[in-house]
Amino acid sequence: MLVMPTNNTGFESGVLFGRFPNRLAHLHNPTRLFEPKHGISWALDNGVYGAWSGDREWEEGPFYRYLKKFADSHRPKWVAVPDAVTDRETTLEMWKIHAKKIKAYKVPLAFVVQDGMTPADVPEEPEPAVIFVGGSTSFKWRTLRPLWIKNFSRVHVGRVNTERHLWQAHEAGAESCDGTGWFRGGSKRLSGLIRYLEQSTAGDHPQLKLIPHED
């Protein structure tokens, strides 16, 4: 499973990218116009969750500026089409508004699924390349394997910030996941990411029940 610890470019991040080639990628936030680094895989978030969690109104301007500036010169793995956190109906409307405009940049689309959705809600036109499992924490983990991984070949899991959840997504069969907390939670949290990368790269699969729950 590919881990995307946001677009952190600090020293510790660089060490991990060098130590675990092809296991890490960047998830870029469109509000920060950082140029993707050559040789490092990346995807583009839409910034909706950050605005929602910060009690701010989402603005499409930074998102489209980022696409215009970097989508052609640095091809992303996918781009998350704007959605609405935990809101099925608004997310579907946002897809109708934005998906074709984003597709014009010739980038793969990620459809962000939200609470109340089933595979029948996934749009057929334009067809998304990736299912991005968002929504509430309970919805995400309850539906990850039976609804999304079982029915779609490429699945990304949002907000994965603990060692236990890394393994939970890994064992479910996710292609990738992201998390903002790995370089913000101190050495204990970062050690969980390193341990996951070491063990999963070596082919080890510790039992989930043996991994402690974390805040």
N, C-alpha and C positions, 0 to 999 in steps of 0.2 A: 504494500500500500504506500502510495506517495503522500508525504506529509507536507503541508503548506503552512509554515509558521509565519503567516502574513509576509510582508515584504521587508522583514527585519534585515538590515545590512550591517549590523555591528560585528565586532571581532568574533564573539562566540558563535554567531550564526555562520560566519565565513569558515570557521574551523570545522563545524559540523558538515557544511556543504562539501568541503574537501575530504572529510573522513568517510562520508557516506554518499558517494556519487550515485546519482539516479534514484535516490530515496527521498530527496527533498526538492521542493519547488517554492516559488514565491506566489502568494496571492496578493495582488496589488489593490490598494485602495484608491479610487479615482480622485479623492479629495487631495491626494499628495501626488504631485506630478513628477514622481521619480521614474527615470528611464529604466526599463527592464535591462538586466545585465545579460550581455551576450554569453551564451553557453549555459544559462540557467533557465529551466522551464518555468513558465508562469501562466497564471490565469488572472482575469480581471473580475473583481467583485463589483457590485453596483453601488455599494455604500448605503443601501437602505437600512440594514440592521444597525449600523453605527449611528445613523440619524435618529432612528426610532429609540435606541437605548439612551441616546443623549437628549431625548425630548426635543429634537429639532425637526423641522420640515425637510424632507428630502428634496434636493434640487438636481435636475437632470443636466445642468450645464457642465459641471466638472466631469461627469461621466462621459458625455459625448466629446468633450475636449480631449480627454485621455484617449478615447478611441481614435479620434482624428489624428492625434500626434504620434501614437505608437502602434496601432493595430497593423499597419502595413509593414513597417520596418522591423517589428519584433512580433512575429506571429504568436498569439496566445494559444494555450491548449483549449480554452473556452472562455466565454464571457457570460456572466450571470445576468440574465435579462431582469430588469427592475421588477420588484414584487412588493407585497405588503405583508408585514410580519403577522403571522397567525390568521390571516384574512384570505380565505379561499376566493371569494367573489372578486375582490379588488385585484388580487394577483392575476386572475384570469383576464381582467380588463387591462391590466398593465401589459400583459403579453400581447394583446391585440394592438395596443398603442405602439409598443417599442420593438417587438421581435423582428419585423420586416426591416425597420430602419437600421437595426444593428446588423442584421444579416447582409445588408448592403456593403458592410465593411469586409465581407468574405471571411468571417470568423465563425467558429463553432459556437452554438448557443447552449446555455445551461438553463433549464427550467427549474425554478425554485419552488418546491412543493411545500404547502402549508397545511395547517390543521384542517381536518375535514376532507382533504383530498384523497382520491383513490387513483389507480392507474388510468381509469376512464377519463380523468380530468387532464391528462397530459395532451397538449395540443398536437395535432397532426400536421399543421401548416403554419409557419415553417416547422419542420420536425426538429426538436432539440437533440443535440448530440449527447448531452449529459443530463442526468437527473440530480439536482442539488437538493439534498434533504435538509430543509430548514424547519421553521415552525417552532412550537414550544418544545422544551426538553422531553417531556413525556411522549408527545406525538412522535418525535424523531426516533427515539429508541424503540418505541412500541411497534412502529411501522417499518423500520429500516429494512429488515430482512424479508418479512412476508409480503410487503407491498412493492418495495422498490428494487431491491437486489434480485428478488425472485423473477421480476418481470422486465428488467432493463439491464443491458450489458455494461453500461458505464454509470456509476453512481458515486457522487461526492457527498461527504457528510460535513455539515457546518458545525462550528463551535465544539471542537474536540480538544479539551485542554487538560486531560488527566491521563495518566498511564493506563488506567483501567479502561477508559473510553477508547483509547487508541486500540487496545486489543479487542475491545468489543466491535469496533468498526472493522478491524482487520479480519477477525473471525467471521464476521457477517459476509465478507467478500467485497467490501467497498474498494473502489479504484483509488480514491484519494480522500483526504480530509484536511480541514484547516483549523487553526487555533491562534488566538492572539496572546495567550497567557504564558507561552513557554519561556519567553525571555523577560517576563515581568514578575514571575512568581518566585524568584530566588533560586538558589542552587538545588533545593529539594525538588521543585517542579521540573527544572531542566534535566535533572538526573533521571526522571521518569521517561522523558523523551529519548535520552541517550540509551537507556536500558532497552526501551522498545526497539530502537534502531539496531542495536547490537544483537538482540535476541532474534528479531524477525529476519535480519540479514543472514544470520547463521542457521536459520530454519528451525529455531526453538519456538515452542508454543506453550508458554506457561498457562496453567489453569487459571481462569478468571477469578475463581473463588480464593486463590492465593494472593491476588493483588489487592492491597488495601484500598478501601474507599477513600477518596480525597475530596476536599472542599472544592 
